[in-house]
Amino acid sequence: MLRKLRYLFQRKRFNSELDDEIRFHLEMAAEERGEAQARREFGSTVRMREDTRSAWQIRWLEDLLSDLRYAARAFRRNPGFAAVAIFSLALGIGANTTIFSLTMEFLFSQPSCRNPETLVDMRIGGNSDIDRAKYRCLRDAHIFDGLAGSNEEHKAEANWRFGNDTYRLQTMRVTENFFQVVGVPVVMGRPMEPRDGDVVVLSDRFWRARLAADPKVLGKALIIDGRPFTVVGVLPHNHRTVLGFGFSPDLYIPASRESDIVALIARLPHGMSRQAAYARLVAACKQLDKVYPPDWGPGASWSNNVEVVPVAGVERLRSLNILPFAAFFAMLMVVVGLVLLIACANVSSLLLARASSRRQELAIRLAIGAGRGRIVRQLLAESLLLALLGTFAGLLLNVWLSGVMNRVQLPLPLPMQLLIQPDWRLLLYSMAVAVGSALVAGLMPALKATRRGVSAALKLTERQVGQFTLRNALVVGQLAVSVVLLTAGFLFLRNMTKSMTMNPGFDAEHAVWAFTRLVPEKYTTVEQKQNLVRNALGELRALPGVESASIACIVPLNDNWVTMTDVRTDVSEQPIRVRFHGSCAAPDYFRTMGIPILQGREFLPSDRKDAADAVIINENMARELFGNRSAVGHTIRYTRPALSAPMTVVGVAKNSKYFTLGEENPLALYNPFNADAWTTNLHFLVRASRPRDVVKEVARTLGRLDASASIEVKPMRDAMGFAFLPSRVGAALLGSMGLLGLALASIGLYGVMSYSVARRTREIGLRVALGADRGAVLRMVARESFALLGIGLAIGLGISVFATRPLAMFLVPELSANDPVTFLAVVGVLFVVACVATLGPALRALRVDPMTALRYE
Amino acid sequence: MQPTPELLPGTLYLLILKILARGPLHGYAIARRIKDSSEEALEIEEGSLYPALNRMLVKGWLTAEWGVSENNRKARFYSLTPEGRKQLDHESQQFDKLIEAIQLVMRTA
């Protein structure tokens, strides 16, 4: 096979060598027997040459190449047709491969590490993280080739003092052996090593953006949480963390504090199966039980809920429980698949139109003995060439779009950066898409073009009306699919506007959020923190323009803390299972956030002392626990792990949104705010009639109190980007897909209408000549177009009613998946498109001079 | 021209392999050698020799190299590859078996 392929590229040389050889043979023979005799004996050299060549030929490949050459010539003669077809396919394939790249990168990218196949994430006792003492105990059991740990959650934030400012950084805190066990490559300097002490490895992004890509950065010290850390290395720009999902920390520092907790990652010995690793880990966990007895209730053991999961792939997604995410991507893939289908239908109907104008050429070829299969193959080669060119253009589009997506900075609580790069998976996928769309777009037209017998095809014209059922069916199909796409797109656009204008239940227009992260090591006693909070609140309240100030542990729509537990009230013996959003708030919180207290009162300074004895709950929780009774004055107690002291409900707050805009009837419970030993993040909240005016002053005030703290101040409206993100991303992606589908379908409709009018030019001329008035002709053309539209709409809307139902999980509860406004809008838009697509060809038909039309042909 | 007996199908490969087993030869010499060693009983048509040689090149049994012939002309010399040698063993065994079988039938029937 390889030898044959080589022949393909050296055909010229081969032919001349064969000639030489034959000449030599003839000369030798001529010397012996005379030239004439030799020639006679040799026989036909042409025939022999053909036979010899055929030994080397790969028949189908050469046929294919010559078909492709033929197709290319045909397209050069008819560039308009080729351009529209390639453009349609490029849009469809560009959208398709881009979503594919995005999905692959987001869900299935491989972390930057050595031999990912022997690397596994581990979880023990159902805990995602364990503290350092337990980690050491497991590590020193030496049951694997290496056991490391990492932590990237909010405990891994750090303050970086640079000049006169302090910045909050996202770090990845890792055990000293992490770089060795995982095998993370660095591009400059060296990885972190055991016994390194306070060192730091920088991300490429941090190094470039914050340190101006300083080439002499190695050996310099960064002041992190008040201590100098020496820079030992810089990561490559395409570094992907073991966490995945585009998470992009600023730097890696050792998880050397005793308070650090880590998630486990292990390097399995070569050839060890995951079952074997699991068994070893369970055994080690039983040992761990003896050293560190688990403290979460009777019967608990570290060996329960042990998980050993690969660091990449489907299984990991399942164990992380993020299937809704995956569902979203699956939906996107379906949507772009539909867009591609519309594009293919466009190409298909273009090919049909072309085939009918080439009917005679094909008929002649059939008549002189070309096999039908051969002609179908040739027509398919045309659509394959179109698909290949379309794929190439689509891939250019893909590279550009991926570049845009890589640069997008989303308002997320954790820094994220996508590193989408074209790779072999994309290449394979796009080849499959190209071949698939060539078949989908080309097969039907090719079969149809060759189906008629020779005699029928040789006839010059074809005038029967209503013969183009295949083209009409294609347009109806396109319209139906684009109705589905448009419905989904509109639904998400409506969702976005709904959620942007939605009242989150608190006053986002007048609140300012000041996020202050303290350096934990700087505060040795709780009193110091409490003093800081008291002073800060005092100074903030005194600022001009500030109406009130408070502090909370959770800022709504930015973070959450969900508890599921059994609660017993003083009105019923029966414990009630509740799932609620917890938070804690200082006095004036509800006033500052503009959340009305419906019954009872706000927290008072006196509530602060003995933390948990006063609580405020929201309406939903009050109804859940106390029914229609007034909740104020009643007490509640947790029943697990042990019966807690009773807490008195002092107030009932109006319902609001807590973590997502999509949540439905959430319960909520607030405790009084009380700084404790673990508090590092302080969320100060300020109410001002003009929030933007006080931002600077708030930051300065807090900065004066603790220069080592990082402070980020922003109006609450700006801080809600994260909450709007799902609806915005959904609207952007699905809205643009809907528009793309609509554009492609309108091209298709327009093409079919102008083609059918062109075919009926003679008939229309005749009608006009016989005295038909223009209105009647217009009606006749419009009837055809609106019949197509009507059928397409009916089918499309029918499908949409069911197809959009699963989308409800992505929508805010105020919007139903069968939103009537959406359906009306879709019908309206398609109606306008159909009018435009009909009017052009119809007017052209009316301008036809009857005489010209009759003389036509 | 005297009539030559028809070659058994597939035996052309065998003959070429056998002749090349002794050393590289060019196309004309191969034809010559077959004719000579069969005492002129077998004559290979050039029209089938070269296609056969090329098919054998494709199969990897032979390699071809340009060299200089005995009368100082540029000629293409064919030689056996290890694979070709294996094929020769295989085919000659098959051939012997076939001949034996045919003779058996001829004698008993």
Interface residues (C-beta under 8 A of the other chain):
Chain A: R3 K4 E17 L18 D20 E21 I22 F24 H25 E27 M28 A29 E31 E41 F42 G43 S44 R47 M48 D51 T52 S54 A55 W56
Chain B: M1 H26 G27 Y28 E45 E46 G47 S48 Y50 P51 N54 R55 L57 V58 G60 W66 S69 N71 R73 K74 A75 R76
